[in-house]
Amino acid sequence: MMNLLVRFLVNAAAIWVATRLVPGIEAGGIGSVLAIAVVFGVLNALIKPFLKLVSCPVILLTLGLFTLVVNAVMLMLTAWFGAKLGIEFRVDGFVAAFLGALLVSIVSTVLSWLLPDGK
């Protein structure tokens, strides 16, 4: 349970950093960031494995670089679902989504290294 909470907070922090540094990604406030982190986590758990399976040949062909495109699509999908749920979170276009997903991946990886994993 503690591991899940730490992962949620790491995702929320990474999304917050993306809203601060990437033009075209905006959130209404800390409440919106926390809510969108929940949506992001659920979509990553449910939809991302399917997207990676479907795009597996392209991921292999590009030596894994296409995973960055999958991550950008996941961020755009998160923004779309967030809008449907009334969460103030916006991603303006694929370039913003790509840069945001890259930044979210980097920040969440670094924070995961720094924080205890609950074991």
The first five atom37 places (N, CA, C, CB, O) and aatype in JSON, in Angstrom:
{
  "aatype": [12, 12, 2, 10, 10, 19, 1, 13, 10, 19, 2, 0, 0, 0, 9, 17, 19, 0, 16, 1, 10, 19, 14, 7, 9, 6, 0, 7, 7, 9, 7, 15, 19, 10, 0, 9, 0, 19, 19, 13, 7, 19, 10, 2, 0, 10, 9, 11, 14, 13, 10, 11, 10, 19, 15, 4, 14, 19, 9, 10, 10, 16, 10, 7, 10, 13, 16, 10, 19, 19, 2, 0, 19, 12, 10, 12, 10, 16, 0, 17, 13, 7, 0, 11, 10, 7, 9, 6, 13, 1, 19, 3, 7, 13, 19, 0, 0, 13, 10, 7, 0, 10, 10, 19, 15, 9, 19, 15, 16, 19, 10, 15, 17, 10, 10, 14, 3, 7, 11],
  "atom_mask": [
    [1, 1, 1, 1, 1],
    [1, 1, 1, 1, 1],
    [1, 1, 1, 1, 1],
    [1, 1, 1, 1, 1],
    [1, 1, 1, 1, 1],
    [1, 1, 1, 1, 1],
    [1, 1, 1, 1, 1],
    [1, 1, 1, 1, 1],
    [1, 1, 1, 1, 1],
    [1, 1, 1, 1, 1],
    [1, 1, 1, 1, 1],
    [1, 1, 1, 1, 1],
    [1, 1, 1, 1, 1],
    [1, 1, 1, 1, 1],
    [1, 1, 1, 1, 1],
    [1, 1, 1, 1, 1],
    [1, 1, 1, 1, 1],
    [1, 1, 1, 1, 1],
    [1, 1, 1, 1, 1],
    [1, 1, 1, 1, 1],
    [1, 1, 1, 1, 1],
    [1, 1, 1, 1, 1],
    [1, 1, 1, 1, 1],
    [1, 1, 1, 0, 1],
    [1, 1, 1, 1, 1],
    [1, 1, 1, 1, 1],
    [1, 1, 1, 1, 1],
    [1, 1, 1, 0, 1],
    [1, 1, 1, 0, 1],
    [1, 1, 1, 1, 1],
    [1, 1, 1, 0, 1],
    [1, 1, 1, 1, 1],
    [1, 1, 1, 1, 1],
    [1, 1, 1, 1, 1],
    [1, 1, 1, 1, 1],
    [1, 1, 1, 1, 1],
    [1, 1, 1, 1, 1],
    [1, 1, 1, 1, 1],
    [1, 1, 1, 1, 1],
    [1, 1, 1, 1, 1],
    [1, 1, 1, 0, 1],
    [1, 1, 1, 1, 1],
    [1, 1, 1, 1, 1],
    [1, 1, 1, 1, 1],
    [1, 1, 1, 1, 1],
    [1, 1, 1, 1, 1],
    [1, 1, 1, 1, 1],
    [1, 1, 1, 1, 1],
    [1, 1, 1, 1, 1],
    [1, 1, 1, 1, 1],
    [1, 1, 1, 1, 1],
    [1, 1, 1, 1, 1],
    [1, 1, 1, 1, 1],
    [1, 1, 1, 1, 1],
    [1, 1, 1, 1, 1],
    [1, 1, 1, 1, 1],
    [1, 1, 1, 1, 1],
    [1, 1, 1, 1, 1],
    [1, 1, 1, 1, 1],
    [1, 1, 1, 1, 1],
    [1, 1, 1, 1, 1],
    [1, 1, 1, 1, 1],
    [1, 1, 1, 1, 1],
    [1, 1, 1, 0, 1],
    [1, 1, 1, 1, 1],
    [1, 1, 1, 1, 1],
    [1, 1, 1, 1, 1],
    [1, 1, 1, 1, 1],
    [1, 1, 1, 1, 1],
    [1, 1, 1, 1, 1],
    [1, 1, 1, 1, 1],
    [1, 1, 1, 1, 1],
    [1, 1, 1, 1, 1],
    [1, 1, 1, 1, 1],
    [1, 1, 1, 1, 1],
    [1, 1, 1, 1, 1],
    [1, 1, 1, 1, 1],
    [1, 1, 1, 1, 1],
    [1, 1, 1, 1, 1],
    [1, 1, 1, 1, 1],
    [1, 1, 1, 1, 1],
    [1, 1, 1, 0, 1],
    [1, 1, 1, 1, 1],
    [1, 1, 1, 1, 1],
    [1, 1, 1, 1, 1],
    [1, 1, 1, 0, 1],
    [1, 1, 1, 1, 1],
    [1, 1, 1, 1, 1],
    [1, 1, 1, 1, 1],
    [1, 1, 1, 1, 1],
    [1, 1, 1, 1, 1],
    [1, 1, 1, 1, 1],
    [1, 1, 1, 0, 1],
    [1, 1, 1, 1, 1],
    [1, 1, 1, 1, 1],
    [1, 1, 1, 1, 1],
    [1, 1, 1, 1, 1],
    [1, 1, 1, 1, 1],
    [1, 1, 1, 1, 1],
    [1, 1, 1, 0, 1],
    [1, 1, 1, 1, 1],
    [1, 1, 1, 1, 1],
    [1, 1, 1, 1, 1],
    [1, 1, 1, 1, 1],
    [1, 1, 1, 1, 1],
    [1, 1, 1, 1, 1],
    [1, 1, 1, 1, 1],
    [1, 1, 1, 1, 1],
    [1, 1, 1, 1, 1],
    [1, 1, 1, 1, 1],
    [1, 1, 1, 1, 1],
    [1, 1, 1, 1, 1],
    [1, 1, 1, 1, 1],
    [1, 1, 1, 1, 1],
    [1, 1, 1, 1, 1],
    [1, 1, 1, 1, 1],
    [1, 1, 1, 1, 1],
    [1, 1, 1, 0, 1],
    [1, 1, 1, 1, 1]
  ],
  "atom_positions": [
    [[0.82, -1.2, 0.0], [0.0, 0.0, 0.0], [0.87, 1.26, 0.0], [-0.94, 0.0, 1.21], [0.59, 2.23, -0.71]],
    [[1.93, 1.23, 0.81], [2.83, 2.38, 0.88], [3.54, 2.6, -0.45], [3.85, 2.19, 2.01], [3.75, 3.74, -0.87]],
    [[3.91, 1.51, -1.12], [4.56, 1.59, -2.42], [3.64, 2.26, -3.44], [4.97, 0.18, -2.9], [4.1, 3.06, -4.26]],
    [[2.36, 1.93, -3.41], [1.38, 2.53, -4.32], [1.26, 4.03, -4.07], [0.01, 1.86, -4.16], [1.18, 4.82, -5.02]],
    [[1.25, 4.43, -2.8], [1.17, 5.85, -2.46], [2.42, 6.59, -2.92], [0.98, 6.02, -0.95], [2.32, 7.7, -3.46]],
    [[3.58, 6.01, -2.73], [4.84, 6.63, -3.18], [4.84, 6.79, -4.69], [6.06, 5.8, -2.72], [5.23, 7.83, -5.21]],
    [[4.41, 5.76, -5.41], [4.35, 5.84, -6.88], [3.37, 6.91, -7.34], [3.94, 4.48, -7.47], [3.64, 7.62, -8.31]],
    [[2.24, 7.03, -6.65], [1.26, 8.06, -6.97], [1.86, 9.45, -6.78], [0.0, 7.9, -6.1], [1.72, 10.33, -7.63]],
    [[2.54, 9.66, -5.65], [3.14, 10.96, -5.37], [4.29, 11.27, -6.34], [3.65, 11.0, -3.93], [4.48, 12.43, -6.72]],
    [[5.04, 10.25, -6.74], [6.1, 10.45, -7.73], [5.5, 10.87, -9.07], [6.95, 9.16, -7.9], [6.0, 11.8, -9.71]],
    [[4.43, 10.22, -9.49], [3.76, 10.6, -10.74], [3.2, 12.02, -10.65], [2.63, 9.61, -11.07], [3.33, 12.79, -11.6]],
    [[2.59, 12.35, -9.52], [2.04, 13.69, -9.34], [3.15, 14.74, -9.41], [1.29, 13.8, -7.99], [2.98, 15.77, -10.06]],
    [[4.27, 14.48, -8.76], [5.39, 15.43, -8.81], [5.93, 15.57, -10.23], [6.51, 14.98, -7.85], [6.25, 16.67, -10.66]],
    [[6.04, 14.45, -10.94], [6.56, 14.49, -12.31], [5.61, 15.26, -13.23], [6.76, 13.06, -12.85], [6.06, 16.02, -14.09]],
    [[4.32, 15.07, -13.05], [3.33, 15.82, -13.86], [3.39, 17.3, -13.51], [1.89, 15.27, -13.64], [3.3, 18.14, -14.4]],
    [[3.55, 17.62, -12.23], [3.65, 19.01, -11.82], [4.87, 19.68, -12.47], [3.74, 19.12, -10.29], [4.78, 20.81, -12.95]],
    [[6.0, 18.98, -12.49], [7.22, 19.52, -13.13], [6.95, 19.76, -14.61], [8.42, 18.54, -12.94], [7.38, 20.78, -15.16]],
    [[6.26, 18.84, -15.26], [5.94, 19.02, -16.68], [5.06, 20.24, -16.91], [5.25, 17.76, -17.23], [5.24, 20.96, -17.9]],
    [[4.11, 20.49, -16.0], [3.26, 21.68, -16.17], [4.05, 22.96, -15.99], [2.1, 21.65, -15.18], [3.68, 23.99, -16.55]],
    [[5.12, 22.91, -15.24], [5.94, 24.1, -15.0], [6.96, 24.34, -16.11], [6.65, 23.96, -13.67], [7.29, 25.49, -16.4]],
    [[7.46, 23.29, -16.73], [8.57, 23.44, -17.66], [8.21, 23.31, -19.15], [9.61, 22.45, -17.34], [8.93, 23.81, -20.01]],
    [[7.11, 22.65, -19.45], [6.77, 22.4, -20.85], [5.66, 23.35, -21.29], [6.33, 20.92, -21.06], [4.55, 23.3, -20.76]],
    [[5.95, 24.23, -22.25], [4.89, 25.07, -22.78], [3.84, 24.21, -23.48], [5.46, 26.14, -23.75], [4.18, 23.31, -24.25]],
    [[2.58, 24.48, -23.19], [1.52, 23.69, -23.8], [0.93, 22.64, -22.87], [0.0, 0.0, 0.0], [-0.03, 21.96, -23.24]],
    [[1.49, 22.49, -21.68], [0.91, 21.6, -20.67], [0.55, 22.47, -19.47], [1.91, 20.43, -20.26], [1.41, 23.12, -18.87]],
    [[-0.72, 22.48, -19.13], [-1.21, 23.33, -18.05], [-2.16, 22.55, -17.16], [-1.89, 24.58, -18.61], [-2.91, 21.69, -17.62]],
    [[-2.11, 22.89, -15.87], [-3.02, 22.3, -14.89], [-3.61, 23.43, -14.06], [-2.3, 21.26, -13.97], [-3.0, 24.49, -13.91]],
    [[-4.82, 23.21, -13.54], [-5.51, 24.24, -12.78], [-4.88, 24.53, -11.42], [0.0, 0.0, 0.0], [-5.03, 25.64, -10.92]],
    [[-4.22, 23.59, -10.84], [-3.63, 23.77, -9.52], [-3.19, 22.42, -8.98], [0.0, 0.0, 0.0], [-3.2, 21.42, -9.7]],
    [[-2.82, 22.41, -7.71], [-2.32, 21.16, -7.12], [-3.42, 20.09, -7.07], [-1.78, 21.42, -5.72], [-3.12, 18.91, -7.21]],
    [[-4.65, 20.49, -6.87], [-5.76, 19.53, -6.87], [-5.92, 18.87, -8.22], [0.0, 0.0, 0.0], [-6.17, 17.67, -8.32]],
    [[-5.79, 19.67, -9.27], [-5.87, 19.13, -10.63], [-4.72, 18.19, -10.91], [-5.89, 20.25, -11.66], [-4.89, 17.16, -11.56]],
    [[-3.53, 18.54, -10.42], [-2.35, 17.68, -10.64], [-2.54, 16.35, -9.93], [-1.05, 18.38, -10.14], [-2.24, 15.3, -10.49]],
    [[-3.04, 16.39, -8.7], [-3.28, 15.14, -7.96], [-4.35, 14.29, -8.64], [-3.68, 15.44, -6.52], [-4.21, 13.07, -8.74]],
    [[-5.41, 14.94, -9.1], [-6.49, 14.19, -9.77], [-5.99, 13.6, -11.09], [-7.71, 15.11, -10.03], [-6.32, 12.46, -11.42]],
    [[-5.21, 14.37, -11.84], [-4.73, 13.86, -13.13], [-3.71, 12.76, -12.91], [-4.13, 14.99, -13.97], [-3.56, 11.89, -13.77]],
    [[-2.99, 12.79, -11.8], [-2.05, 11.71, -11.49], [-2.79, 10.39, -11.27], [-1.22, 12.06, -10.24], [-2.28, 9.33, -11.63]],
    [[-3.98, 10.46, -10.69], [-4.8, 9.25, -10.52], [-5.22, 8.73, -11.89], [-6.04, 9.54, -9.64], [-5.11, 7.53, -12.17]],
    [[-5.72, 9.62, -12.74], [-6.14, 9.23, -14.09], [-4.96, 8.65, -14.86], [-6.76, 10.44, -14.85], [-5.09, 7.63, -15.53]],
    [[-3.8, 9.31, -14.78], [-2.59, 8.87, -15.46], [-2.19, 7.46, -15.0], [-1.45, 9.85, -15.21], [-1.84, 6.61, -15.81]],
    [[-2.25, 7.24, -13.7], [-1.89, 5.92, -13.16], [-2.84, 4.83, -13.62], [0.0, 0.0, 0.0], [-2.4, 3.73, -13.97]],
    [[-4.13, 5.12, -13.61], [-5.12, 4.13, -14.03], [-4.96, 3.81, -15.52], [-6.54, 4.63, -13.75], [-4.99, 2.64, -15.91]],
    [[-4.79, 4.86, -16.34], [-4.63, 4.62, -17.78], [-3.34, 3.88, -18.08], [-4.66, 5.94, -18.54], [-3.3, 3.02, -18.96]],
    [[-2.27, 4.21, -17.36], [-1.0, 3.49, -17.57], [-1.13, 2.03, -17.18], [0.13, 4.14, -16.76], [-0.5, 1.16, -17.79]],
    [[-1.93, 1.74, -16.18], [-2.11, 0.35, -15.75], [-3.02, -0.43, -16.71], [-2.69, 0.31, -14.34], [-2.8, -1.62, -16.92]],
    [[-4.02, 0.24, -17.27], [-5.02, -0.47, -18.08], [-4.75, -0.43, -19.58], [-6.37, 0.11, -17.82], [-4.91, -1.45, -20.26]],
    [[-4.34, 0.7, -20.12], [-4.27, 0.88, -21.57], [-2.84, 0.77, -22.11], [-4.85, 2.21, -21.95], [-2.65, 0.26, -23.21]],
    [[-1.86, 1.23, -21.36], [-0.49, 1.24, -21.87], [0.02, -0.16, -22.24], [0.42, 1.84, -20.83], [0.69, -0.29, -23.27]],
    [[-0.26, -1.22, -21.46], [0.21, -2.54, -21.88], [-0.35, -2.96, -23.25], [-0.18, -3.58, -20.84], [0.36, -3.57, -24.05]],
    [[-1.61, -2.62, -23.51], [-2.21, -2.94, -24.8], [-1.53, -2.16, -25.93], [-3.72, -2.63, -24.78], [-1.22, -2.72, -26.98]],
    [[-1.29, -0.86, -25.71], [-0.62, -0.05, -26.72], [0.79, -0.57, -27.01], [-0.56, 1.4, -26.28], [1.22, -0.59, -28.17]],
    [[1.5, -0.98, -25.97], [2.85, -1.5, -26.18], [2.82, -2.84, -26.91], [3.58, -1.65, -24.84], [3.7, -3.13, -27.72]],
    [[1.81, -3.66, -26.64], [1.67, -4.94, -27.33], [1.39, -4.72, -28.81], [0.56, -5.78, -26.69], [2.0, -5.36, -29.67]],
    [[0.46, -3.83, -29.1], [0.08, -3.55, -30.49], [1.25, -2.93, -31.26], [-1.15, -2.62, -30.54], [1.45, -3.23, -32.44]],
    [[2.01, -2.07, -30.59], [3.11, -1.4, -31.28], [4.45, -2.1, -31.11], [3.22, 0.02, -30.78], [5.5, -1.54, -31.43]],
    [[4.44, -3.3, -30.6], [5.67, -4.05, -30.34], [6.6, -4.15, -31.56], [5.31, -5.44, -29.86], [7.8, -3.95, -31.41]],
    [[6.1, -4.46, -32.74], [7.01, -4.53, -33.89], [7.72, -3.19, -34.17], [6.24, -4.96, -35.14], [8.9, -3.17, -34.49]],
    [[6.98, -2.09, -34.03], [7.58, -0.78, -34.27], [8.58, -0.44, -33.16], [6.49, 0.31, -34.37], [9.63, 0.14, -33.42]],
    [[8.24, -0.81, -31.93], [9.16, -0.58, -30.81], [10.46, -1.35, -31.04], [8.51, -1.0, -29.46], [11.55, -0.82, -30.81]],
    [[10.34, -2.59, -31.48], [11.55, -3.38, -31.76], [12.34, -2.8, -32.93], [11.18, -4.83, -32.05], [13.57, -2.74, -32.89]],
    [[11.64, -2.38, -33.96], [12.3, -1.83, -35.15], [13.06, -0.54, -34.82], [11.26, -1.56, -36.24], [14.12, -0.28, -35.4]],
    [[12.52, 0.27, -33.9], [13.17, 1.54, -33.54], [14.04, 1.4, -32.29], [12.11, 2.62, -33.31], [14.47, 2.4, -31.71]],
    [[14.3, 0.16, -31.88], [15.15, -0.12, -30.72], [14.61, 0.55, -29.45], [16.58, 0.35, -30.99], [15.38, 1.02, -28.61]],
    [[13.3, 0.59, -29.34], [12.67, 1.1, -28.12], [12.3, 2.56, -28.15], [0.0, 0.0, 0.0], [11.59, 3.03, -27.26]],
    [[12.75, 3.3, -29.16], [12.47, 4.74, -29.19], [10.99, 5.05, -29.4], [13.27, 5.39, -30.28], [10.52, 6.11, -28.99]],
    [[10.26, 4.14, -30.03], [8.83, 4.37, -30.24], [8.07, 4.39, -28.93], [8.25, 3.31, -31.17], [6.94, 4.87, -28.88]],
    [[8.66, 3.87, -27.87], [8.04, 3.92, -26.55], [7.8, 5.37, -26.13], [8.92, 3.2, -25.5], [6.83, 5.65, -25.42]],
    [[8.65, 6.28, -26.56], [8.44, 7.69, -26.27], [7.16, 8.21, -26.92], [9.63, 8.51, -26.75], [6.46, 9.04, -26.34]],
    [[6.86, 7.72, -28.11], [5.61, 8.1, -28.78], [4.42, 7.52, -28.03], [5.62, 7.61, -30.26], [3.4, 8.2, -27.86]],
    [[4.53, 6.28, -27.58], [3.46, 5.65, -26.79], [3.22, 6.47, -25.51], [3.82, 4.17, -26.43], [2.07, 6.69, -25.12]],
    [[4.3, 6.91, -24.86], [4.15, 7.72, -23.65], [3.47, 9.05, -23.94], [5.52, 7.97, -23.01], [2.66, 9.52, -23.14]],
    [[3.79, 9.66, -25.08], [3.14, 10.91, -25.46], [1.65, 10.69, -25.7], [3.79, 11.5, -26.72], [0.83, 11.51, -25.29]],
    [[1.31, 9.6, -26.37], [-0.1, 9.27, -26.6], [-0.82, 9.06, -25.26], [-0.23, 8.0, -27.49], [-1.97, 9.47, -25.1]],
    [[-0.15, 8.43, -24.32], [-0.75, 8.21, -23.0], [-1.0, 9.54, -22.29], [0.16, 7.32, -22.14], [-2.03, 9.68, -21.62]],
    [[-0.1, 10.49, -22.42], [-0.3, 11.8, -21.8], [-1.45, 12.55, -22.45], [0.99, 12.63, -21.88], [-2.23, 13.21, -21.77]],
    [[-1.55, 12.45, -23.77], [-2.67, 13.09, -24.47], [-3.99, 12.43, -24.08], [-2.47, 13.01, -26.0], [-5.0, 13.12, -23.89]],
    [[-3.98, 11.11, -23.97], [-5.18, 10.38, -23.55], [-5.57, 10.75, -22.12], [-4.95, 8.87, -23.66], [-6.76, 10.86, -21.81]],
    [[-4.58, 10.94, -21.27], [-4.85, 11.37, -19.89], [-5.51, 12.74, -19.88], [-3.55, 11.39, -19.08], [-6.46, 12.96, -19.13]],
    [[-5.02, 13.65, -20.7], [-5.62, 14.99, -20.77], [-7.06, 14.9, -21.28], [-4.79, 15.91, -21.69], [-7.94, 15.61, -20.79]],
    [[-7.29, 14.04, -22.25], [-8.64, 13.89, -22.8], [-9.6, 13.33, -21.74], [-8.61, 12.96, -24.03], [-10.7, 13.86, -21.55]],
    [[-9.18, 12.26, -21.05], [-10.02, 11.7, -20.0], [-10.21, 12.7, -18.86], [-9.41, 10.4, -19.46], [-11.3, 12.8, -18.3]],
    [[-9.16, 13.42, -18.53], [-9.26, 14.43, -17.47], [-10.29, 15.49, -17.81], [0.0, 0.0, 0.0], [-11.06, 15.91, -16.95]],
    [[-10.31, 15.93, -19.07], [-11.31, 16.92, -19.49], [-12.71, 16.36, -19.38], [-11.04, 17.36, -20.93], [-13.63, 17.07, -18.98]],
    [[-12.89, 15.09, -19.72], [-14.21, 14.46, -19.6], [-14.65, 14.37, -18.14], [-14.19, 13.06, -20.22], [-15.85, 14.39, -17.85]],
    [[-13.68, 14.27, -17.22], [-13.99, 14.18, -15.8], [-14.03, 15.56, -15.12], [-12.96, 13.3, -15.1], [-14.28, 15.65, -13.92]],
    [[-13.8, 16.62, -15.89], [-13.84, 17.97, -15.35], [-12.57, 18.4, -14.63], [0.0, 0.0, 0.0], [-12.6, 19.32, -13.82]],
    [[-11.47, 17.74, -14.92], [-10.19, 18.09, -14.3], [-9.5, 19.13, -15.18], [-9.28, 16.82, -14.1], [-9.41, 18.95, -16.39]],
    [[-9.01, 20.19, -14.57], [-8.32, 21.25, -15.31], [-6.9, 20.81, -15.65], [-8.31, 22.56, -14.5], [-5.97, 21.04, -14.88]],
    [[-6.75, 20.18, -16.79], [-5.45, 19.74, -17.28], [-5.51, 19.74, -18.79], [-5.07, 18.32, -16.71], [-6.42, 19.16, -19.39]],
    [[-4.53, 20.38, -19.42], [-4.55, 20.52, -20.87], [-3.18, 20.24, -21.46], [-5.02, 21.92, -21.26], [-2.16, 20.66, -20.92]],
    [[-3.18, 19.52, -22.56], [-1.97, 19.27, -23.34], [-2.25, 19.74, -24.76], [-1.54, 17.74, -23.31], [-3.14, 19.22, -25.44]],
    [[-1.48, 20.73, -25.2], [-1.7, 21.34, -26.52], [-0.82, 20.7, -27.58], [-1.44, 22.84, -26.46], [0.28, 21.17, -27.85]],
    [[-1.31, 19.62, -28.18], [-0.62, 19.04, -29.31], [0.4, 17.97, -28.97], [0.0, 0.0, 0.0], [0.74, 17.73, -27.81]],
    [[0.87, 17.33, -30.04], [1.76, 16.18, -29.88], [3.15, 16.58, -29.38], [1.88, 15.44, -31.19], [3.75, 15.86, -28.59]],
    [[3.66, 17.71, -29.83], [5.01, 18.13, -29.41], [5.03, 18.37, -27.9], [5.46, 19.41, -30.17], [5.95, 17.92, -27.22]],
    [[4.03, 19.07, -27.39], [3.95, 19.29, -25.95], [3.8, 17.96, -25.21], [2.76, 20.23, -25.61], [4.4, 17.75, -24.16]],
    [[2.99, 17.05, -25.76], [2.8, 15.75, -25.13], [4.1, 14.95, -25.14], [1.7, 14.96, -25.85], [4.43, 14.28, -24.16]],
    [[4.82, 15.01, -26.25], [6.09, 14.27, -26.36], [7.11, 14.8, -25.35], [6.65, 14.38, -27.79], [7.72, 14.02, -24.62]],
    [[7.28, 16.12, -25.31], [8.23, 16.72, -24.36], [7.79, 16.47, -22.92], [8.38, 18.22, -24.62], [8.61, 16.2, -22.04]],
    [[6.48, 16.58, -22.68], [5.96, 16.34, -21.34], [6.15, 14.9, -20.9], [0.0, 0.0, 0.0], [6.53, 14.64, -19.76]],
    [[5.88, 13.97, -21.8], [6.05, 12.55, -21.47], [7.52, 12.23, -21.22], [5.51, 11.66, -22.59], [7.84, 11.44, -20.33]],
    [[8.4, 12.83, -22.0], [9.83, 12.63, -21.79], [10.26, 13.16, -20.42], [10.64, 13.33, -22.91], [11.01, 12.51, -19.7]],
    [[9.77, 14.34, -20.07], [10.1, 14.94, -18.78], [9.49, 14.15, -17.62], [9.61, 16.38, -18.73], [10.14, 13.94, -16.6]],
    [[8.24, 13.71, -17.78], [7.59, 12.9, -16.75], [8.38, 11.61, -16.53], [6.12, 12.58, -17.13], [8.57, 11.19, -15.39]],
    [[8.83, 10.99, -17.6], [9.61, 9.76, -17.48], [10.93, 10.0, -16.75], [9.9, 9.17, -18.87], [11.31, 9.22, -15.87]],
    [[11.61, 11.07, -17.1], [12.89, 11.37, -16.46], [12.71, 11.69, -14.98], [13.58, 12.55, -17.18], [13.41, 11.14, -14.13]],
    [[11.77, 12.58, -14.68], [11.55, 12.98, -13.28], [11.08, 11.8, -12.43], [10.52, 14.12, -13.21], [11.56, 11.62, -11.31]],
    [[10.16, 11.0, -12.95], [9.68, 9.87, -12.16], [10.78, 8.83, -11.95], [8.47, 9.22, -12.84], [10.84, 8.2, -10.89]],
    [[11.65, 8.65, -12.93], [12.77, 7.71, -12.77], [13.74, 8.21, -11.7], [13.51, 7.51, -14.09], [14.15, 7.44, -10.83]],
    [[14.1, 9.48, -11.77], [15.03, 10.04, -10.79], [14.43, 9.99, -9.39], [15.4, 11.5, -11.17], [15.1, 9.61, -8.43]],
    [[13.16, 10.37, -9.26], [12.52, 10.33, -7.94], [12.4, 8.9, -7.42], [11.13, 10.97, -8.0], [12.52, 8.67, -6.22]],
    [[12.15, 7.96, -8.3], [12.07, 6.55, -7.89], [13.41, 6.05, -7.37], [11.59, 5.67, -9.05], [13.46, 5.23, -6.45]],
    [[14.49, 6.53, -7.95], [15.83, 6.16, -7.47], [16.07, 6.73, -6.08], [16.93, 6.66, -8.45], [16.68, 6.08, -5.22]],
    [[15.6, 7.95, -5.85], [15.89, 8.66, -4.61], [15.01, 8.22, -3.43], [15.72, 10.14, -4.82], [15.43, 8.27, -2.28]],
    [[13.79, 7.79, -3.74], [12.84, 7.43, -2.68], [12.89, 5.94, -2.38], [11.42, 7.84, -3.07], [13.22, 5.14, -3.26]],
    [[12.57, 5.57, -1.16], [12.54, 4.14, -0.82], [11.43, 3.44, -1.58], [12.35, 3.94, 0.7], [10.41, 4.04, -1.88]],
    [[11.64, 2.17, -1.88], [10.65, 1.42, -2.64], [9.68, 0.65, -1.76], [11.34, 0.47, -3.57], [8.83, -0.07, -2.29]],
    [[9.78, 0.76, -0.46], [8.82, 0.14, 0.45], [9.12, -1.31, 0.77], [0.0, 0.0, 0.0], [8.3, -1.97, 1.41]],
    [[10.27, -1.83, 0.36], [10.61, -3.23, 0.65], [11.36, -3.34, 1.95], [11.44, -3.83, -0.48], [11.73, -4.44, 2.36]]
  ]
}
